[in-house]
């Protein structure tokens, strides 16, 4: 028996003793630590910050994000049959109804807008740790608070807001944000809905003075699969002017109060307008998950081939 | 190089989405399990969820006003939660309808309260003093006391003690006016909504549910047009704080707190479905033919149900019958 074997025996004995101690400890001392009584600031990597004014690049989906989508264009959206039906029944005149006039885009759609995005930090006055990141969105003058202190989301029966309730955490140099409690809104603002059951995960990826924003929306009501959109932003080198949204609803039309403009099934007069204008089959314009993917181009080619009349 | 790094980061992040969500704090479990949750709405008003139906409580120096008493199964828990919010006594109970899940706790909650009375010479004052008055529309009262045939009769201690007929019935508790307004032929013929004016909160009972299509009880005098009129009336009473958000809050009979915009979307849905079914009736379609067109398809994933006490089919059938009856 050598010294090595003796040491091995000692090590082995120590391990057995340690294991025995662990097993014999009361269950309470092995219980996971209780969460803090109230949220507390979580230290984050001090070298990462999004603070400043960011302005969007419009090299993706310019026409839809600026001018707005064409009616009955649902191409590239992973929508359910129910969402499609709602889109086809939506009459843009709905926006003339008094209570609809001042409605705001929900946070998943807001990121697509031409707007200044001003990030700033809310710090604990004593520790100076970041409690939250505040995001002021110039469009519709909305403010999002991204809580960074680990607090839980509100209960199911709490009110929803346009911006929702957001919590965030740094994952390396990426700010990942989870948002719930969003009001009903649009996936695309031509009537395709996003329900109030939708949630969103975002990743803000900064590299220098450029930021890529990735938004992944999950809607169990109106989407068949998560919908991913990206936007790029640049850090503004100056302080830009600011839009102000002071909206007051007014009754401008000589129309019945409490009206709800909509199209009955089969009576939407614009249903094939986009398809005809762009020379694509109506089925493509009606969207669905398959229209998101590059492979759909192959199917589109087949669909657009001249049909050979059947021989008599 | 930057592009490759960005693409790699993007792919990693999207792939990790499933896991990153789980790392965030979780929402509490569904409250409809007898575990009573209290949420401060605004002003003096709180909502209690988990007692079978939502309970609204207004709290202040004068005591507690309670709107709806739950189904009676969890009254002890409800009272315990109210005790945590205040030590002041319950002063009044208001029923938004005669539905069992709203009045089941009437007797127990009123029994826990104290009525504000003057001296009564002819009666034993203790009988009134240690029992809160229960206010409801007289149609709800008649359904509970056996006057209306076909409805189960409740014990007398659960009956409304202060029924009103035309309304609005007006109270002033805890430094704010309270309007109890009868909305005819909506969910039933005995519906009341309760407007806390300073707190700017309206408790609307089963005229509105955030989880189902509106429950319309034809046998008890409900109707589709009455439901739409009621939703329009509620909309007229609400003022949003800014950009169609906040301001007046609405507590439904079941589900979460709404504001004006959400009542608006709910109203829009009910009108659209009504219009579709009405159009098909004009085209002489049968009920089965109407159901086959799926007039609620765009809302089913949000509000529909194929099983349970209120299914999509039941809603369509109710709207159909209500429209035929109105012809």
Interface residues (C-beta under 8 A of the other chain):
Chain A: X80 X81 X82 X83 X85 X86 X89 X94 X97 X99 X100 X102 X103 X104 X140 X141 X142 X150 X151 X152 X153 X154 X155 X156 X157 X158 X159 X160 X161 X162 X167 X169 X171 X174 X176 X178 X180 X183 X184 X193 X195 X196 X197 X199 X201 X203 X205 X207 X212 X214 X216 X220 X221 X222 X226 X228 X245 X247 X258 X260 X262 X264 X265
Chain B: X2 X5 X6 X9 X10 X13 X14 X17 X20 X21 X23 X24 X25 X26 X27 X28 X30 X31 X37 X39 X47 X49 X54 X232 X235 X240 X242 X243 X244 X245 X246 X249 X255 X256 X257 X258 X259 X260 X261 X262 X264 X265 X267 X268 X271 X272 X275 X276 X279 X293 X295 X297 X298 X299 X300 X301 X302
